[in-house]
């Protein structure tokens, strides 16, 4: 589901003049997925504005339609979802095609785990390589059963359990997807479902479940451990949601403005949830001039406008505990480090090995291809920065059908001598439709 076209779409990104202007980025992907899922479980009509209309989110919409929810997009871009109620999802008649979306797949497995139905999940070549055991194992403890391809991969068929068994689960790895899957399963499970989270991860599920009326509480212990408790057999109420701009998408123009000399841009209406804002903190520590203007709260989520000015960056060695707050932004953070003065050491990133691609290995190979000195570690990278000097460039970069790899090296091309060629830009449509036009708006591409 990376594209309607079968042929790769290569593209070369070359050195850019200074960037300027004000832009917005697509709606937050995490919030968009959850808006559709929770609205489909509410009784009545929910209204969602600013929904990310990338292929990943559209896969979620198609799946919820296949199980009985009425989902309509009007001409103004407002989405109207008529839900079926918790426990009211219907047996899908065909396999659920998740395309490239790991979030859709793992969260929907949780959602369906406590429903009396059978569903088969399929995906594209990239998604079919991603292991699902971290989600299927706790869901199996709740009573769901799974038949998967070798290595706990897609295609995978699950049989939900109704009634399901409430679960008290301590997360062995920091994963918002696993946490969310268990909580979603708990919605239609009698009793209390509890998730213990030693390392905080993005908390959109908790915020939105509360917003939809679920009986959910969060207790934070002295050491930072979060205990999330959900009372099952919830009744969700329809909501009106305004989706803020995705900080993971804002990361790309943000880094571009910092490393392209003479640049100054504004990115409006960006979500600034503390569990997602790690990249802003990191780039500031590297010397990046990033100002948050007009901070406000929209629908329970902190939002602001980012003003970014080109800056001389220096190397860093961030605390590995920061990883969950910027796990999707590390690829473009590596690009920032490649332009910094001195060495950057990134560790504690084992999670990147099981994303759309092995992002540690894929980024290391690509960085070397464009002239960066990099050492690959089991859990991260050591990057020697250029001190602000243009990168050599080259390619084509093998993106492995990974949208964030493609966009990261596109940004690198803007500060290269010979340009950077990307082997296939089609995967970008999964999360950031309009990425190339946005760069053109800022003056990056002729």
C-alpha positions in Angstrom: 0.0 0.0 0.0 3.0 2.3 -0.4 1.5 3.6 -3.7 -0.9 2.9 -6.3 2.0 2.7 -8.7 4.2 -0.4 -8.9 7.3 1.4 -10.1 9.7 3.2 -7.7 9.7 7.0 -7.7 13.4 8.1 -7.4 14.1 11.8 -6.8 17.3 13.9 -6.3 17.5 16.6 -3.7 20.1 19.3 -4.2 21.7 22.1 -2.2 19.1 24.7 -1.3 19.3 28.5 -0.8 18.1 29.8 2.6 14.6 28.6 3.6 11.9 31.0 4.6 8.2 31.2 5.0 5.4 29.8 7.3 4.0 26.3 6.8 1.8 23.7 8.5 2.4 20.0 8.6 -0.1 17.2 8.3 -2.1 16.2 11.3 -0.6 14.0 14.0 -0.6 10.4 12.9 -0.9 8.9 16.4 -3.9 11.1 17.3 -5.4 10.5 13.8 -5.4 6.7 14.2 -6.9 6.9 17.7 -9.5 9.4 16.6 -10.9 7.0 14.1 -10.7 3.9 16.4 -12.3 5.5 19.5 -14.9 7.3 17.4 -15.9 4.0 15.9 -16.5 2.6 19.4 -18.5 5.6 20.6 -22.3 5.6 20.2 -23.2 8.6 18.0 -21.4 10.9 15.6 -17.9 12.2 16.2 -16.3 14.9 14.1 -12.6 15.1 13.4 -10.9 18.1 11.8 -7.2 18.1 10.6 -7.0 14.3 10.3 -3.8 13.1 8.6 -4.9 11.8 5.2 -1.8 9.7 4.6 -2.0 6.0 3.6 -1.4 4.7 7.1 -4.4 6.5 8.6 -6.6 5.7 5.6 -5.8 2.0 6.2 -7.2 2.5 9.7 -10.4 4.2 8.3 -10.9 1.3 5.8 -10.6 -1.2 8.6 -13.1 0.5 10.8 -15.5 0.8 7.9 -15.1 -3.0 7.3 -16.2 -3.6 10.8 -19.4 -1.5 10.7 -18.5 2.1 11.5 -19.8 4.7 9.1 -17.0 7.1 8.2 -17.5 10.0 5.8 -15.2 12.8 4.7 -17.0 16.0 3.6 -15.8 18.5 1.1 -14.3 20.7 3.8 -12.0 18.0 5.0 -14.1 17.3 8.1 -14.5 13.6 8.9 -17.7 12.3 10.4 -17.6 8.9 12.2 -20.8 7.2 13.4 -19.7 4.6 15.9 -21.1 1.2 16.8 -20.4 1.2 20.5 -17.8 -0.8 22.5 -18.3 -4.5 21.7 -20.3 -3.6 18.6 -17.7 -4.2 15.9 -18.7 -6.7 13.2 -16.9 -9.6 11.6 -14.9 -8.2 8.6 -15.8 -10.0 5.4 -12.2 -9.9 4.0 -8.7 -9.5 5.3 -7.8 -6.1 6.7 -5.0 -4.6 4.6 -2.8 -2.5 6.8 -0.5 -1.4 4.1 2.7 -0.1 5.8 1.1 0.9 9.1 2.5 -0.9 12.1 0.4 1.4 14.4 -2.8 0.4 12.7 -2.0 -3.2 13.0 -0.9 -3.4 16.6 -3.6 -1.1 17.9 -6.4 -2.9 16.0 -5.2 -6.3 17.3 -5.8 -4.8 20.8 -9.1 -3.4 19.8 -10.3 -6.7 18.4 -8.8 -9.0 21.0 -11.9 -8.6 23.3 -14.5 -9.0 20.5 -16.0 -12.2 19.4 -14.7 -12.2 15.8 -11.9 -13.4 13.6 -9.7 -11.1 11.6 -6.8 -11.6 9.2 -4.2 -8.8 9.0 -2.1 -8.3 5.8 0.4 -5.7 4.9 3.0 -4.6 2.3 6.5 -6.1 2.1 7.9 -3.8 4.7 5.2 -4.3 7.3 5.2 -8.1 6.7 8.8 -8.1 8.0 7.9 -6.5 11.4 7.5 -8.8 14.4 4.2 -8.7 16.2 5.0 -10.9 19.2 5.3 -8.0 21.6 1.6 -7.3 21.1 0.3 -10.8 20.5 1.9 -12.2 23.7 0.0 -10.0 26.2 -3.2 -10.2 24.2 -3.0 -14.0 24.3 -2.9 -13.7 28.1 -6.3 -11.9 27.8 -7.7 -14.9 25.8 -7.1 -14.0 22.1 -5.5 -16.5 19.9 -3.2 -15.9 16.9 -2.0 -17.8 13.9 0.9 -16.0 12.3 3.5 -16.4 9.6 7.0 -17.5 10.7 8.6 -15.1 13.2 5.2 -13.8 14.4 4.8 -11.8 11.3 2.0 -10.9 8.8 -0.1 -12.3 7.4 -1.7 -13.1 10.8 -5.1 -14.3 11.8 -6.5 -13.5 15.3 -9.5 -14.8 17.1 -10.8 -12.5 19.7 -12.0 -13.6 23.2 -15.4 -12.6 24.5 -15.4 -12.5 27.4 -11.7 -11.6 27.6 -9.6 -11.8 30.8 -8.5 -8.5 32.4 -4.7 -8.2 32.5 -2.2 -6.7 34.9 0.9 -6.2 32.7 4.3 -4.6 33.2 5.8 -3.5 29.9 9.1 -5.3 29.2 10.1 -2.6 26.6 9.0 1.0 26.3 6.3 0.8 23.6 3.2 3.1 23.3 1.8 0.6 20.8 1.9 -2.3 23.2 0.5 -0.2 26.0 -2.3 1.1 23.8 -3.2 -2.3 22.4 -3.7 -3.7 26.0 -5.8 -0.6 27.0 -8.0 -0.9 23.9 -8.5 -4.6 24.6 -9.5 -3.6 28.1 -12.4 -1.4 26.9 -14.6 -4.5 26.2 -13.2 -6.6 29.1 -15.1 -6.9 32.4 -13.0 -5.8 35.4 -9.8 -3.7 35.7 -7.0 -3.8 33.1 -3.7 -2.3 34.4 -0.5 -1.4 32.5 2.7 -0.6 34.4 5.1 1.5 32.3 8.6 1.9 33.8 9.7 4.3 31.1 7.0 6.8 30.0 6.0 6.7 26.3 3.6 8.9 24.3 0.4 9.2 26.2 -2.2 10.0 23.5 -4.2 6.8 24.3 -4.6 7.8 27.9 -5.6 11.4 27.1 -8.0 10.4 24.4 -9.6 7.5 26.3 -10.3 9.9 29.1 -11.7 12.4 26.7 -14.1 9.9 25.2 -15.4 9.1 28.7 -13.5 5.9 29.7 -12.9 5.3 33.4 -9.1 5.6 33.3 -6.6 6.8 35.9 -2.8 7.3 35.8 -0.6 7.1 38.9 3.0 8.2 38.8 5.4 6.7 41.3 8.5 8.4 42.8 10.8 6.7 40.2 8.7 7.9 37.3 6.9 4.6 36.7 3.4 5.1 35.4 0.5 2.8 36.4 -2.4 3.1 34.1 -5.7 1.6 35.3 -8.8 1.2 33.1 -12.2 0.0 34.1 -13.6 -2.3 31.5 -17.0 -2.4 29.7 -16.6 1.3 28.9 -19.2 3.4 27.3 -17.5 6.0 25.0 -19.2 9.3 24.1 -18.7 10.9 20.7 -16.3 13.8 20.5 -15.3 16.8 18.4 -11.5 16.6 17.7 -9.1 19.0 16.2 -5.9 17.1 15.3 -2.7 19.2 15.8 0.2 19.1 13.4 2.4 16.0 13.8 5.7 16.7 15.6 7.3 13.8 13.8 6.5 15.5 10.4 7.5 18.9 11.7 10.9 17.4 12.5 12.0 17.4 8.8 11.4 21.1 8.0 12.7 21.9 11.5 16.1 20.2 10.9 16.2 21.6 7.4 15.9 25.2 8.7 18.6 24.6 11.3 21.2 23.2 8.8 20.5 25.3 5.6 22.5 28.5 6.2 20.5 31.7 6.4 17.1 30.0 7.0 14.3 31.2 9.2 10.9 29.5 9.1 7.7 29.1 11.1 5.8 25.8 11.5 2.3 26.6 12.8 0.0 24.5 15.0 2.5 21.7 16.0 1.6 19.3 18.8 3.9 19.7 21.7 2.9 16.8 24.0 5.8 16.3 26.4 6.0 12.6 25.5 6.7 13.6 21.9 8.8 16.7 22.2 12.2 15.1 22.7 13.6 16.3 19.4 13.0 19.9 20.1 14.9 19.5 23.4 17.7 17.7 21.7 18.1 20.2 18.9 18.1 23.1 21.4 20.9 21.2 23.3 22.8 21.1 20.1 22.6 24.8 19.8 19.5 25.1 17.7 17.5 28.3 17.8 13.9 27.1 18.2 11.3 29.4 19.8 7.8 28.3 20.7 5.3 31.1 20.1 1.6 31.2 21.0 1.5 28.1 23.2 -2.0 26.9 23.8 -4.1 23.8 24.4 -6.4 22.2 21.8 -8.5 19.2 22.7 -6.4 18.4 25.7 -3.1 18.5 23.8 -0.5 21.3 24.1 0.1 23.1 20.8 2.4 25.9 19.6 4.0 27.6 16.6 7.7 26.9 16.1 10.0 29.6 14.8 13.3 28.0 13.7 16.5 29.9 12.7 19.6 28.4 11.1 22.2 27.6 13.8 25.7 26.3 14.3 25.1 22.9 15.9 27.4 20.9 18.0 27.6 17.2 18.8 25.7 15.6 21.7 25.4 12.4 23.7 21.7 12.3 24.7 20.5 10.2 27.6 19.1 6.9 26.3 16.1 7.4 28.5 15.0 10.1 26.1 14.4 7.6 23.3 10.7 7.0 23.7 10.0 10.8 23.4 11.5 11.0 20.0 11.9 7.5 18.7 10.5 8.3 15.2 12.6 11.4 14.9 16.1 9.8 15.3 16.7 9.4 11.6 16.5 13.1 10.9 18.3 13.8 14.2 21.2 11.8 12.7 21.2 14.2 9.8 21.4 17.1 12.2 24.3 15.4 13.9 26.1 14.9 10.5 26.2 18.7 10.1 27.2 19.5 13.7 30.6 20.3 15.1 32.2 17.3 16.7 31.0 13.8 17.6 27.5 12.7 18.5 26.8 9.4 20.3 23.3 7.9 20.2 22.6 4.9 22.3 19.6 3.0 23.7 17.9 2.8 20.4 17.3 -0.9 20.0 13.7 -0.1 19.1 14.9 1.3 15.8 15.9 -2.1 14.7 12.2 -3.2 14.3 10.7 -0.1 12.7 9.6 0.1 9.0 13.2 -0.9 8.4 16.2 -1.5 10.6 16.7 2.2 11.0 20.1 1.9 12.6 21.6 -0.1 9.8 19.7 1.7 7.0 20.8 5.1 8.3 24.4 4.0 8.8 24.7 2.7 5.3 23.0 5.8 3.8 25.2 8.2 5.8 28.3 6.5 4.7 27.1 6.7 1.1 26.9 10.5 1.3 30.3 11.0 2.9 29.6 10.9 6.7 31.9 9.1 9.1 29.7 6.8 11.2 30.1 3.8 13.4 27.2 1.4 13.9 26.5 0.2 17.4 24.2 -2.6 18.4 21.9 0.1 20.0 22.7 3.2 18.1 25.2 5.2 16.1 28.4 7.4 16.5 28.4 10.2 14.0 31.3 12.5 13.2 29.8 15.9 12.2 31.0 18.1 9.3 31.1 21.3 11.4 28.5 22.8 9.1 30.4 22.0 5.9 28.2 20.6 3.1 28.0 16.8 2.9 29.5 15.1 -0.2 26.1 13.7 -1.4 25.6 10.7 -3.6 23.2 7.8 -3.7 20.9 6.4 -4.6 20.0 5.8 -1.0 18.2 2.5 -0.3 15.3 3.6 1.8 13.9 0.0 2.3 10.3 1.3 1.8 10.8 3.5 4.9 9.2 6.9 4.8 11.3 8.5 7.5 14.5 7.2 5.9 13.4 8.8 2.6 12.6 12.2 4.1 15.7 12.3 6.3 18.0 11.9 3.3 16.0 14.3 1.3 16.8 16.9 4.0 20.5 15.9 3.8 20.4 16.6 0.1 19.6 20.2 0.8 23.1 20.7 2.4 25.2 18.5 -0.1 27.7 19.4 -2.8 26.4 16.8 -5.3 22.9 16.3 -4.2 21.4 13.1 -2.7 19.3 10.7 -4.7 16.5 8.8 -3.0 15.7 5.4 -4.6 11.9 5.7 -3.9 9.8 8.5 -2.6 6.5 6.6 -2.7 6.6 5.6 1.0 6.4 9.2 2.0 2.7 9.2 1.2 2.1 6.9 4.2 2.7 9.8 6.7 3.5 13.1 4.9 1.5 13.7 1.8 2.7 17.1 0.5 6.3 16.7 1.8 7.9 17.8 -1.5 5.4 20.7 -2.1 6.2 21.9 1.4 9.9 22.1 0.7 9.1 24.0 -2.5 7.0 26.5 -0.5 10.0 27.1 1.7 12.3 27.7 -1.3 14.2 24.4 -1.1 13.4 23.0 -4.5 13.3 24.8 -7.8 
